[in-house]
Amino acid sequence: MNVLWLQSGGCGGCTMSLLCADTPNLMATLADGGIELLWHPSLSEASGADVIALLEACEAGRQRLDVLCVEGALLRGPKGTGRFHMLAGTGRPMIDWVQSLASRAHHTVAVGTCAAFGGVTAAAFNPTDACGLQYDGDASGGLLGADYRSGSGLPVINVAGCPTHPGWVLDTLLALAMDEVSEHSLDAIGRPRFYADHLVHHGCSRNEFYEFKASAEKSSDLGCLMEHMGCKGTQAHADCNMRPWNGQGSCTNGGYACISCTEPGFEEPGHPFSQTPKVGGIPIGLPTDMPKAWFVALAALSKSATPRRVRANATADHTVVTPAIRRTGRK
């Protein structure tokens, strides 16, 4: 399976994340999976005329194109011309190349939230008219249109994340190489379900504090970050805390709130990322499938039952009260 990787409007962070994949040799892992990287702007040696010749061969159908990966938002401005981002040496806008190549690709993959939904590149007043491949924020459409289907019959596969987890990219490519991706493999907005059917909350190291509603009050505290610090881990679709970056890292493990970067529109929450907006003292960002009345009742009960250890540790930057030592045998 051959893969062509293009970078559009973005920071290149998803490529940098991919280079941190939990494998001693990224290129060998791809090769072992039967994947050939036709070209990547940062990882390939070819440049200039050689790359243009390759793109033209893919466009004309002389070179088979199994997977088109696009990283970064698509810049449609000014006024739909795409001339804010010209592909050097071709005299053509990147969006023109992407549209043409996507019509040839057996699969099309959006790598990262910018390519999937527009992301940070499309924030604020969006002077470049940036959008995702098949979504503009949470509205279907984007550059390729809501009805776009690749040669396999699938819509764009949105490996969302800012940056996306290297494991999500590798697992998606390997699944495509084994022909194990179907529409059932994708969620309602095109994300691979192997990670999008989970929540960041799953596996979070702060879950005991969440259960007792023992909350952090500042960024260095050990407690749950949901009530005061803006964490959206109970709403964000990802398995970040089940498969941490580099084997141990995640936003919440590092003391920072989950900002829900796999979701469309995460870049403009309407409030500071590190603050939790509330109405009547109740966080507006409750768990995705929990009625507000139930949450209020559970929170009140949980707080009344909070062990002294959990309450003390929640607002400290280290463990100040350790778990009691007791026999665990059955009585």
N, C-alpha and C positions, 0 to 999 in steps of 0.2 A: 504494500500500500504506500503510495507516494503522497507527500504532504508539501503543499506550498504555503508559506507563512508570510503574510503581509502585515506591516505596521502602519496604522493610520493615526488619527489624532489622539495622542495619549502620551504617557510618560515612559513607556517601556517597562513599567514595573512588573507586568505579568511575565515577561521574559526573564527578568531578574529573579522572580520567584521560582520560575521553572528551573533555573540553574541551581536552586537550593533543594532540588528533589532528593528524597532519601534513597539515593543510588550512587555508588561510587563512580559511575560513568554513564551520563545521560545518553550519549549517542549510542553506546553499546546496548543500553536498555531498549532504545527504539529499534535498533537493528535486530535484537533478539526477538522482538515482537513482529518482525517482518515489515518494519516501517522505514521508508527512505525519506529523508528530509531533502526535497528537491532544492529548496532555497529558504533561508531565513536571513533577514537583513543584518542581524547581529552575530549569528553563529556560522554563517557560510563564508567561504573564501571568495566566491564569484562576485563580481561587481560590474558596473558599467554595461558595456555592450553585451556581455555574456548573459547578464540577468534579463536585459530587454529581449534578447533572442529567446530565452526560456519562456518569458511571459507571453510573447507572441506565439510561440509553439503551443502553449497551453490554450491560448485563446482560439487558435485556429483548429485545435483538435489533433495536432500532430504529436503532442505529448499528452499522454493520459493524465488526467487530474483527478485523483481519488478524493483528496481532502483539501479544501481551501480553508485555512485558518486566518482569521483577521483579528488583530489586536489593536485596540484603540477605536474611538468613535469615528464615524464617517462625517466629514465636513462638507456640507452641501452648499455653503455660502461661497461668494456672495450671490444672492438671488438665484439659487439653484444651479449655478454654474460649476461649483466644486473647485473653483480656481484658487481658493485659499490653500489647497493642498494639491500641488502638481507633482506627479511622479517624475523625479529628475531624469532628464535625457529623453523623455517620451513626448513631451508637449501635451500630455493628457492628464486630466484630473484623476486622483486616486479613486474617486467614486465611480468614474467611468470604467477603470480597470476592474474594480471589485464587482460591478454589475455584470460585466462581460464574462469574467472568470467564474462567477457564481452560477452562470447559466450553463457552464461546462462541468462544474464540479459534481462528483458523485455524492459528496457530503460537504456541507458548509458549517464551520464551527466559529462561533464568536468567543474569543478568548478574553475573559474579563468583563466587568460590568459596563465599561465604556463601549465596547463592541456590541454587547448584548442590548443595553438599554440607553446608552448615551453617557451615563455616569458623570463624573466630575467635569469632563470636557463640555457637557451640555448644561452645566449649572448656570445660575443667575440669568442674565438676559440673553445668553447664548448667541454672541455676535457671529460665530462661525456657522450657525445653524447645524450644530452637531446632533447626531442621532445614532441609534444602534442599527444593526443590520436588518432586523425585522421588528424592532420596537423603537418607539420614540417615547422614552419614559415608560409608563405602564400601558401606553396605547399601542396596539398592534399597528404595523405599517412599516416605519423606519425606511431605510434606503431601498430594500428589496421588495417591500410591500407585504401585506398580510397574507396574500395567497401564494407567496413564493414557496416552491418546493425544489429541493436539489434533485440530482439524477436518481437518488435512492428513493425519492418520494417523501423524504422527511423535511420538516421545516428547519430553520437554522437551529443548531444545537448551542444553547447559551450556557457556556461554562462560566457563570457569573462569579464575581468576587473582585475586591479591590485591595490588593491584587488577588487574583485567583490562586487557590492552593495548587502547588505543583502536582500533587497526587491526583487532583481532579482532572487536570489536563492529561497526564499520562494515562490514567484509567480510561478516560474517554477515548483517547487515540487507540489504546490497546483493544478496547471493546469494539471500536469500529473495524480494526484490523481483523478481528475474529468474527465480524458480521453479527454481533450480538446487540446491536442497538436498533430499537423499533420505536414507534410513537408511544408505546406503553412504557418505554424506558425513560420518557421525558415527562416532566410535570406540566401543569397548565400553562406555564410561560416558557417552556422549552429547556428547562434546566435538567441535567441528568439526575434521575431520582436517587441514584446510589448515594449522593450526598444531600440532595435537596429535600428528601423525605425525613431528614433529621432537623433538629433545632440546635443552635449553638449552646443552648441551655443543657442539652444532653451531655453528660460527662464533665460539666463545669466543676472545677475544684472548689468553687464557692457554694455548691448546692446545699450544704448543711446550713449555711447562713441564710440562704433563700428560704429553706423550709421553715425556719423559725423567724423569718422576717427580721433578721439581725443585720442591719444595714451599715455599710461604710458611709462615713461622713466626709471623707477627703480621699484623694487619689491613692495615698499610701496605705489606707486601711485594708484589712483582710476581709471585711464583711461583704455582703451582697451589694452589687453595684446598681441594682434596678431601681430602688426606691428614690435615691437622691442623685446618683451619678450618671444617669442617662442610658444605662445598659438595656439593650433590646434583644438580649440572648434568648428570651422566651418567645420571641416573634420571628427571629432571623433563621431562614432555612439554610443550614450548613452543618457539617459535622466537625467543625474546627476543634472542639475539645475532645473528640473521639479519635482524631488523627492529627495531633498537633504538628505545627511546622517544625522541621528539624528534630522531630521526635519528642519535643517538650514545650514548644512555644505556642501561645495563642494570645489574643488580646486580653481576655479576662485573666489568664495566668500571669500576664505581665502587669496587671493592675489597671488596665484601661477598659472602659466600657465597650461592649459590642455596639457598633454603629450600624449594623444590619447591611453591610456592604454588598451582599448578594441580592438585594432587593432593588427593584426599579425605584428611582427617586430618593435613594438613601442620602444623596449628596445635599439635599435641601430639606432637612427635617422641620424647619421653621423654628428651631431653638438651638442653643449651643449643644454640641454633641455630648458634652460632659455634664449636662443638666437634665433632670427628669421633669417635664412639665406636668402639672397637677391641676385638678379641678376639685375644689373642696378638700384638699389634702390627699386626694387619691390619684396615683399615677394614671395618666391617660393611656399609656402603652402597656396594657395588661396582656397576659399570655393570650396567644391567638385564639384558643378555643375554650376560654373560661369566662362565664358570665360575671359581670362586675359585682353583683350582690354576693356571689359565692366567694369571690376573691376577698372582699371586705370582711366577710364572716370568718374565712380561714385565716386571714392576716391577724385579726383580733385574737383568735384562739391561739394561734402560733406564738404571738408575742407574749401572751400570758404564760405560756409554757416554756419559754426560752431558758435553757440551762445557763447558770452563771458563767460557765466556761465560754459558751458561744457568745453571750452578750459582751463579755469583757474582751474577747479576741476580735470581735467585729470592728471595733474602733481603734485597734492597735495595728502597728506595722510588723508585728511579730507575735508568735504565740506566747501569751502571758499566763494562761491557765491551761495546763495539759490535761488530757483525758484521765479520768480516774482509773486506777488499777484495781480490777476486780476479777474474781474467778468467773469464768464463763461456762463452767460445767452446768448441766441441767440439774435442777433441784427437785 
